[in-house]
Amino acid sequence: MFFKSTYNELIKIAAKPRSYLGLAAITLIVGLILVAMKLEGGLYISLLTGPFEQSLIFEGNVLNGNLVGFIILQMLIIHVPLLIAFVTGDLISGEAAMGTIRMLLTKPVSRNQIVLSKFLAGCIYTLIVLLWLAFLTVVVGQWLFGSGDLMVLKSDGLVVLQEGDVAWRFFYGFIVAFLSLIMIATLSLTLSCFSENSIGPIVTTMGLILLFTIIGSIEVPLFDQVRPYLFTTHMAAWRYLFDDPIQWKDLWFSVAVLVGHIAVLLGIGLYKFKRKDILS
Amino acid sequence: MSAPIIEVKNLVKNYGSFKAVRNISFNVYEGNVYGFLGPNGAGKSTTIRILLSLIRATEGEVKLFGKDIRTHRDEILRRIGCIVEKPDFYKYLSAEKNIALCARISGAAVSKKQIHEMLDFVGLKGREKDKVSGFSHGMKQRLGFAQTLIHDPELIILDEPTTGLDPQGIIDIRNLILKLKTEKNKTILLSSHILSEIELIADRMVIINKGEAIVEGNVRELLNAQEVIVVFTVDHLPKAQSVLEASGFAAYLAQDHELHFQTSLAQSAEINKVLCANGIQVYSMETKRKLEDYFLKLINP
């Protein structure tokens, strides 16, 4: 029954126009960036390499698909969570707003199974969005700009990764990014269990991302204690994979924090939904 | 008598200090159409939602098919089809896809052909591929019946199924319920705030108001057991009164041109005969059941 319920959830997601807004937005933004990089990429590269040109000589295809993919990911990884929340925040509260929650809960599927099937469907949707993003950034990027070494600008210098050393970093980078996005999907799904309208969970998810990002960026001793445990601190943990050497300890800590958040939030969602009186 | 399909004992539901359901008890037996009658806000929907585990009872016991709904929820819901208040569907999906979606999680293997047959049965033939967003309230109600019946449930729970329908829609839905009762021998719990609806369809009924059960029993017995009130409108009230008193009939109320009698239907025919025989014009003769009167007082206090 769980898989039948999950299949139903995927049919609903596929039939909703809002599900395609995220994909359309990503396509449009990435498309614009790719065109801009194709037309003005040289200028961008000179700004990037300028501070180092007195001590380093840059040779070969610096503006390549790997660099373009990395730049786009850095830009978009903040915006993609909002597009994910737009769909996952509606999964339960949208049913309450539409009235279909009554029909759904009078079927022989347990409430836990309903939440978990929505969670699984949300994860599959997130994966599809991320795969589309990967296709546009890495595959289309490589096709338009060719391959080459990846230059990663850090606050303390420049990291140059050999061409042959990049693909696996992208692969695992996308896996860690997927975990970050699932964390957002879980947050909005859990908030959805508390709401009777679909706007509330989406706005609250965005609000929490903003709030924790602000808390994480303010240099106040009080916030230093909580900063390592805020999910927003670890949203860009995929970047650890583009360090040389990779800070595995930091990466695993980030993964643990994200997994912990997913487990706790899903637990709260299940608890709330199981005890919820359906009054709508 | 066999064991009841629905067994409700001392059911209580409180929302803070507000008591939505106060100690309601009733039983529904196999093959019965059970009327659940009461004005809006009486606690009918709350009770139905508890039966379907949409909300949790504060106190009391609810058993369906002899099992507690709290501990055997999935097993029980597999044997039930229901419409709770208005039927809502995924507007962005077609009628066919909505029913397929419901069937998939109803625990029964249902083919596409069966879905089409069901849509035909509820009068939606030719609209299978249309999106629900374009459906009228009446069509959604029919689709609600299709999702209720698609997995061939033993018990059907219908919460105000005719609300918001036009007169033709009401007749169609009533006929559909009667068809389920007579042709498919389903056990039906039908909630309504319209006595005539229950009278036409139900075998037994309970009247609830302000969360309390007031009357419970066989519909025919309850209605026939009550003496009727017959109102005669005549041309000459004092003359009619004296003629009737001389014949041994005393009206319990006389006002304007009306004489009110609390009597049986057979005796009201005798009264009419006496009035006519004595040259009194009877303009009208209206029969009111005490139960109907009583129910109207409940809903229009």
Chai-1 contact restraints between the chains, C-beta under 6 A:
chainA,res_idxA,chainB,res_idxB,connection_type,confidence,min_distance_angstrom,max_distance_angstrom,comment,restraint_id
A,K4,B,R104,contact,1.0,0.0,6.0,A-B,restraint_1
A,K4,B,I105,contact,1.0,0.0,6.0,A-B,restraint_2
A,S5,B,I105,contact,1.0,0.0,6.0,A-B,restraint_3
A,N8,B,L101,contact,1.0,0.0,6.0,A-B,restraint_4
A,N8,B,R104,contact,1.0,0.0,6.0,A-B,restraint_5
A,A15,B,Y92,contact,1.0,0.0,6.0,A-B,restraint_6
A,A15,B,L93,contact,1.0,0.0,6.0,A-B,restraint_7
A,K16,B,Y92,contact,1.0,0.0,6.0,A-B,restraint_8
A,M98,B,D88,contact,1.0,0.0,6.0,A-B,restraint_9
A,G99,B,D88,contact,1.0,0.0,6.0,A-B,restraint_10
A,T100,B,D88,contact,1.0,0.0,6.0,A-B,restraint_11
A,R102,B,V84,contact,1.0,0.0,6.0,A-B,restraint_12
A,L105,B,L54,contact,1.0,0.0,6.0,A-B,restraint_13
A,T106,B,L52,contact,1.0,0.0,6.0,A-B,restraint_14
A,T106,B,C82,contact,1.0,0.0,6.0,A-B,restraint_15
A,K107,B,I105,contact,1.0,0.0,6.0,A-B,restraint_16
A,K107,B,S106,contact,1.0,0.0,6.0,A-B,restraint_17
A,P108,B,D74,contact,1.0,0.0,6.0,A-B,restraint_18
A,P108,B,L77,contact,1.0,0.0,6.0,A-B,restraint_19
A,P108,B,R78,contact,1.0,0.0,6.0,A-B,restraint_20
A,P108,B,G107,contact,1.0,0.0,6.0,A-B,restraint_21
A,V109,B,I105,contact,1.0,0.0,6.0,A-B,restraint_22
A,D277,B,I55,contact,1.0,0.0,6.0,A-B,restraint_23
A,I278,B,L54,contact,1.0,0.0,6.0,A-B,restraint_24
